[in-house]
């Protein structure tokens, strides 16, 4: 996994992330622009 972090003028964090390999990656995202809510990690699980 790799990523770059950028901050803009409105104190918003923007991350560009590339996930290598097929799913599952062990986490669930919730919210986002389509839902007018912040994008958050809602669950993290061990993928062993």
DARAGI-V589478 format. One record per backbone hydrogen bond with DSSP energy under -1.0 kcal/mol. NH is the residue of the N-H (numbers start at 0). CO is the residue of the C=O. E is the energy in kcal/mol with one decimal. If there is no record, write none. Layout:
NH_CO_E / NH_CO_E
//
This chain:
1_17_-1.3 / 3_15_-1.5 / 5_13_-2.2 / 7_11_-1.4 / 10_7_-1.1 / 13_5_-2.3 / 15_3_-1.9 / 17_1_-2.1 / 27_42_-2.2 / 29_39_-2.8 / 31_36_-1.6 / 34_31_-1.3 / 35_32_-1.4 / 36_31_-1.8 / 39_29_-2.8 / 41_27_-2.8 / 42_27_-1.1 / 44_25_-3.1
//
